[in-house]
Amino acid sequence: MEKHHGKQHVAIVEPCVMAEVGLRHLLPASSRSPYVFHFFRSVGALRESMLNDDYSAVICCLSGTRELRLESLLIQDEIANSRPHIIRIILAGDRQEVELINQLSPTLLNGLVSKADSLTRLKNTILELLRSGGTPQPAETENDITVHHRFLSPTERAILRYMTCGYSLTDIAARLERNIKTIRAHKFNAMAKLGVNSDIGLLSAADLLMSLPDREGLSGDLSYFV
């Protein structure tokens, strides 16, 4: 890594060439800027770079695909555990993906931003997160507050894990010792919180959940899956 005295180095993972060009224009480098932005085409390339280089922040940009979501959440989890001083930010494709990541991230992120925001707001949000050292900022709207506090309940997360294993709602009701109406209600609550409106979308979220470390500790409770 080229040395820039007094500047903070920020790693950005953006697989899309055109999106990278857009971010380079949005976050231009200059002699007066306190930041130097380093772009990577993959999480693997970033991981290799981090063997020798230090960064003050890591920004992962999502594109709506399962693989990139999983890789980004896993490396952000690794960074949180091994280098907690690094600011961790994710740029999601839209508000729906923001809600999904907000629910499924195994660790608390310093920033979760939607690419669908206006360019001015997107730039200001990223720079403010970098300036504040990743200090959580107050939600700007009532909707932001609502999303922030609507985490999946342990029962909802258990239902998603069961669904991924192929259990029907009837089977899940029997195993959790709940009636079928209660299980259906939890299922629809989970769909609302995750911002999905179909069983396919819910199963996609559940599949991602099964591949990530469990921040609720349910994966270690074998009684859920016996």
MIKEMI-148332 format. One record per residue (C-alpha): residue in one letter; x, y, z. Coordinates in steps of 0.1 Angstrom, whole numbers, plus 5000, padded with zeros to 4 digits. Layout:
<pt rest="A" u="X" v="Y" w="Z"/>
...
END
This chain:
<pt rest="M" u="5000" v="5000" w="5000"/>
<pt rest="E" u="5013" v="5034" w="4991"/>
<pt rest="K" u="5020" v="5056" w="5021"/>
<pt rest="H" u="4999" v="5088" w="5026"/>
<pt rest="H" u="5011" v="5106" w="5057"/>
<pt rest="G" u="4982" v="5115" w="5080"/>
<pt rest="K" u="4955" v="5100" w="5058"/>
<pt rest="Q" u="4930" v="5072" w="5067"/>
<pt rest="H" u="4929" v="5042" w="5043"/>
<pt rest="V" u="4894" v="5030" w="5034"/>
<pt rest="A" u="4889" v="4996" w="5016"/>
<pt rest="I" u="4858" v="4994" w="4994"/>
<pt rest="V" u="4847" v="4961" w="4979"/>
<pt rest="E" u="4826" v="4967" w="4947"/>
<pt rest="P" u="4825" v="4939" w="4921"/>
<pt rest="C" u="4807" v="4960" w="4895"/>
<pt rest="V" u="4830" v="4981" w="4873"/>
<pt rest="M" u="4804" v="5008" w="4866"/>
<pt rest="A" u="4794" v="5010" w="4902"/>
<pt rest="E" u="4831" v="5014" w="4911"/>
<pt rest="V" u="4834" v="5043" w="4886"/>
<pt rest="G" u="4804" v="5059" w="4902"/>
<pt rest="L" u="4818" v="5056" w="4937"/>
<pt rest="R" u="4852" v="5070" w="4925"/>
<pt rest="H" u="4833" v="5101" w="4913"/>
<pt rest="L" u="4812" v="5103" w="4945"/>
<pt rest="L" u="4842" v="5100" w="4968"/>
<pt rest="P" u="4870" v="5117" w="4949"/>
<pt rest="A" u="4905" v="5116" w="4961"/>
<pt rest="S" u="4923" v="5149" w="4966"/>
<pt rest="S" u="4952" v="5163" w="4985"/>
<pt rest="R" u="4928" v="5179" w="5010"/>
<pt rest="S" u="4908" v="5148" w="5016"/>
<pt rest="P" u="4917" v="5129" w="5048"/>
<pt rest="Y" u="4909" v="5096" w="5031"/>
<pt rest="V" u="4925" v="5073" w="5006"/>
<pt rest="F" u="4901" v="5049" w="4990"/>
<pt rest="H" u="4912" v="5015" w="4979"/>
<pt rest="F" u="4889" v="4995" w="4956"/>
<pt rest="F" u="4887" v="4957" w="4954"/>
<pt rest="R" u="4867" v="4936" w="4930"/>
<pt rest="S" u="4861" v="4908" w="4955"/>
<pt rest="V" u="4861" v="4900" w="4992"/>
<pt rest="G" u="4889" v="4875" w="4985"/>
<pt rest="A" u="4912" v="4903" w="4971"/>
<pt rest="L" u="4904" v="4924" w="5002"/>
<pt rest="R" u="4912" v="4895" w="5026"/>
<pt rest="E" u="4945" v="4890" w="5008"/>
<pt rest="S" u="4954" v="4927" w="5011"/>
<pt rest="M" u="4946" v="4928" w="5048"/>
<pt rest="L" u="4973" v="4903" w="5055"/>
<pt rest="N" u="4998" v="4931" w="5050"/>
<pt rest="D" u="4978" v="4964" w="5049"/>
<pt rest="D" u="4959" v="4982" w="5076"/>
<pt rest="Y" u="4926" v="5000" w="5070"/>
<pt rest="S" u="4906" v="5024" w="5091"/>
<pt rest="A" u="4873" v="5013" w="5075"/>
<pt rest="V" u="4860" v="4985" w="5052"/>
<pt rest="I" u="4830" v="4992" w="5030"/>
<pt rest="C" u="4813" v="4962" w="5013"/>
<pt rest="C" u="4789" v="4970" w="4984"/>
<pt rest="L" u="4761" v="4945" w="4977"/>
<pt rest="S" u="4743" v="4938" w="4945"/>
<pt rest="G" u="4714" v="4917" w="4956"/>
<pt rest="T" u="4731" v="4883" w="4951"/>
<pt rest="R" u="4733" v="4857" w="4979"/>
<pt rest="E" u="4770" v="4850" w="4974"/>
<pt rest="L" u="4781" v="4886" w="4978"/>
<pt rest="R" u="4757" v="4891" w="5008"/>
<pt rest="L" u="4772" v="4860" w="5025"/>
<pt rest="E" u="4808" v="4869" w="5017"/>
<pt rest="S" u="4804" v="4905" w="5029"/>
<pt rest="L" u="4786" v="4896" w="5061"/>
<pt rest="L" u="4812" v="4869" w="5069"/>
<pt rest="I" u="4842" v="4892" w="5064"/>
<pt rest="Q" u="4826" v="4920" w="5084"/>
<pt rest="D" u="4820" v="4894" w="5112"/>
<pt rest="E" u="4857" v="4884" w="5110"/>
<pt rest="I" u="4868" v="4920" w="5112"/>
<pt rest="A" u="4845" v="4927" w="5141"/>
<pt rest="N" u="4861" v="4898" w="5160"/>
<pt rest="S" u="4897" v="4903" w="5150"/>
<pt rest="R" u="4901" v="4940" w="5144"/>
<pt rest="P" u="4872" v="4958" w="5163"/>
<pt rest="H" u="4888" v="4992" w="5157"/>
<pt rest="I" u="4880" v="4991" w="5120"/>
<pt rest="I" u="4848" v="5009" w="5109"/>
<pt rest="R" u="4825" v="4984" w="5092"/>
<pt rest="I" u="4800" v="4997" w="5066"/>
<pt rest="I" u="4777" v="4979" w="5041"/>
<pt rest="L" u="4761" v="4996" w="5011"/>
<pt rest="A" u="4729" v="4977" w="5002"/>
<pt rest="G" u="4712" v="4979" w="4969"/>
<pt rest="D" u="4679" v="4993" w="4983"/>
<pt rest="R" u="4658" v="4997" w="5014"/>
<pt rest="Q" u="4646" v="4961" w="5012"/>
<pt rest="E" u="4681" v="4948" w="5012"/>
<pt rest="V" u="4689" v="4972" w="5041"/>
<pt rest="E" u="4661" v="4956" w="5062"/>
<pt rest="L" u="4673" v="4921" w="5052"/>
<pt rest="I" u="4709" v="4928" w="5062"/>
<pt rest="N" u="4698" v="4946" w="5094"/>
<pt rest="Q" u="4681" v="4914" w="5104"/>
<pt rest="L" u="4706" v="4889" w="5094"/>
<pt rest="S" u="4740" v="4904" w="5101"/>
<pt rest="P" u="4757" v="4883" w="5128"/>
<pt rest="T" u="4774" v="4914" w="5143"/>
<pt rest="L" u="4764" v="4951" w="5147"/>
<pt rest="L" u="4776" v="4971" w="5118"/>
<pt rest="N" u="4788" v="5007" w="5122"/>
<pt rest="G" u="4769" v="5017" w="5091"/>
<pt rest="L" u="4742" v="5003" w="5068"/>
<pt rest="V" u="4734" v="5025" w="5039"/>
<pt rest="S" u="4711" v="5022" w="5008"/>
<pt rest="K" u="4725" v="5029" w="4974"/>
<pt rest="A" u="4690" v="5040" w="4964"/>
<pt rest="D" u="4694" v="5072" w="4985"/>
<pt rest="S" u="4701" v="5104" w="4967"/>
<pt rest="L" u="4738" v="5109" w="4957"/>
<pt rest="T" u="4741" v="5138" w="4981"/>
<pt rest="R" u="4727" v="5118" w="5011"/>
<pt rest="L" u="4747" v="5087" w="5002"/>
<pt rest="K" u="4780" v="5107" w="5001"/>
<pt rest="N" u="4772" v="5127" w="5033"/>
<pt rest="T" u="4762" v="5095" w="5052"/>
<pt rest="I" u="4794" v="5076" w="5042"/>
<pt rest="L" u="4817" v="5106" w="5051"/>
<pt rest="E" u="4799" v="5112" w="5084"/>
<pt rest="L" u="4803" v="5075" w="5093"/>
<pt rest="L" u="4840" v="5078" w="5086"/>
<pt rest="R" u="4843" v="5111" w="5104"/>
<pt rest="S" u="4825" v="5099" w="5135"/>
<pt rest="G" u="4846" v="5068" w="5138"/>
<pt rest="G" u="4816" v="5046" w="5132"/>
<pt rest="T" u="4796" v="5059" w="5162"/>
<pt rest="P" u="4760" v="5049" w="5156"/>
<pt rest="Q" u="4740" v="5079" w="5145"/>
<pt rest="P" u="4704" v="5087" w="5156"/>
<pt rest="A" u="4678" v="5075" w="5131"/>
<pt rest="E" u="4666" v="5103" w="5109"/>
<pt rest="T" u="4630" v="5092" w="5104"/>
<pt rest="E" u="4603" v="5073" w="5122"/>
<pt rest="N" u="4607" v="5046" w="5096"/>
<pt rest="D" u="4644" v="5042" w="5104"/>
<pt rest="I" u="4636" v="5038" w="5141"/>
<pt rest="T" u="4610" v="5012" w="5133"/>
<pt rest="V" u="4633" v="4992" w="5112"/>
<pt rest="H" u="4661" v="4994" w="5138"/>
<pt rest="H" u="4640" v="4979" w="5165"/>
<pt rest="R" u="4622" v="4952" w="5145"/>
<pt rest="F" u="4647" v="4924" w="5149"/>
<pt rest="L" u="4635" v="4888" w="5144"/>
<pt rest="S" u="4624" v="4871" w="5176"/>
<pt rest="P" u="4640" v="4838" w="5186"/>
<pt rest="T" u="4608" v="4820" w="5175"/>
<pt rest="E" u="4608" v="4837" w="5141"/>
<pt rest="R" u="4645" v="4828" w="5136"/>
<pt rest="A" u="4638" v="4792" w="5146"/>
<pt rest="I" u="4609" v="4790" w="5120"/>
<pt rest="L" u="4632" v="4802" w="5093"/>
<pt rest="R" u="4659" v="4776" w="5102"/>
<pt rest="Y" u="4632" v="4749" w="5102"/>
<pt rest="M" u="4619" v="4760" w="5068"/>
<pt rest="T" u="4654" v="4758" w="5053"/>
<pt rest="C" u="4656" v="4722" w="5066"/>
<pt rest="G" u="4624" v="4714" w="5047"/>
<pt rest="Y" u="4599" v="4713" w="5075"/>
<pt rest="S" u="4563" v="4722" w="5068"/>
<pt rest="L" u="4545" v="4748" w="5090"/>
<pt rest="T" u="4526" v="4719" w="5105"/>
<pt rest="D" u="4558" v="4701" w="5114"/>
<pt rest="I" u="4573" v="4733" w="5128"/>
<pt rest="A" u="4542" v="4738" w="5149"/>
<pt rest="A" u="4545" v="4703" w="5164"/>
<pt rest="R" u="4582" v="4707" w="5171"/>
<pt rest="L" u="4578" v="4741" w="5187"/>
<pt rest="E" u="4547" v="4730" w="5205"/>
<pt rest="R" u="4526" v="4759" w="5191"/>
<pt rest="N" u="4494" v="4759" w="5172"/>
<pt rest="I" u="4495" v="4764" w="5134"/>
<pt rest="K" u="4479" v="4798" w="5136"/>
<pt rest="T" u="4506" v="4811" w="5159"/>
<pt rest="I" u="4533" v="4797" w="5135"/>
<pt rest="R" u="4517" v="4814" w="5105"/>
<pt rest="A" u="4515" v="4847" w="5124"/>
<pt rest="H" u="4552" v="4845" w="5132"/>
<pt rest="K" u="4560" v="4836" w="5096"/>
<pt rest="F" u="4542" v="4867" w="5083"/>
<pt rest="N" u="4558" v="4889" w="5109"/>
<pt rest="A" u="4592" v="4876" w="5098"/>
<pt rest="M" u="4583" v="4884" w="5061"/>
<pt rest="A" u="4573" v="4919" w="5071"/>
<pt rest="K" u="4605" v="4925" w="5091"/>
<pt rest="L" u="4627" v="4911" w="5063"/>
<pt rest="G" u="4609" v="4931" w="5036"/>
<pt rest="V" u="4600" v="4901" w="5015"/>
<pt rest="N" u="4565" v="4893" w="5002"/>
<pt rest="S" u="4568" v="4857" w="4990"/>
<pt rest="D" u="4578" v="4823" w="5003"/>
<pt rest="I" u="4607" v="4823" w="4978"/>
<pt rest="G" u="4620" v="4855" w="4993"/>
<pt rest="L" u="4616" v="4842" w="5028"/>
<pt rest="L" u="4634" v="4809" w="5020"/>
<pt rest="S" u="4662" v="4829" w="5004"/>
<pt rest="A" u="4666" v="4849" w="5036"/>
<pt rest="A" u="4664" v="4817" w="5056"/>
<pt rest="D" u="4691" v="4801" w="5035"/>
<pt rest="L" u="4714" v="4831" w="5041"/>
<pt rest="L" u="4706" v="4829" w="5079"/>
<pt rest="M" u="4716" v="4793" w="5080"/>
<pt rest="S" u="4750" v="4801" w="5065"/>
<pt rest="L" u="4759" v="4829" w="5090"/>
<pt rest="P" u="4770" v="4828" w="5126"/>
<pt rest="D" u="4739" v="4830" w="5148"/>
<pt rest="R" u="4739" v="4862" w="5169"/>
<pt rest="E" u="4709" v="4849" w="5189"/>
<pt rest="G" u="4726" v="4817" w="5199"/>
<pt rest="L" u="4698" v="4795" w="5185"/>
<pt rest="S" u="4722" v="4773" w="5164"/>
<pt rest="G" u="4736" v="4759" w="5196"/>
<pt rest="D" u="4702" v="4749" w="5209"/>
<pt rest="L" u="4698" v="4714" w="5195"/>
<pt rest="S" u="4663" v="4711" w="5209"/>
<pt rest="Y" u="4651" v="4733" w="5180"/>
<pt rest="F" u="4662" v="4707" w="5155"/>
<pt rest="V" u="4659" v="4674" w="5171"/>
END
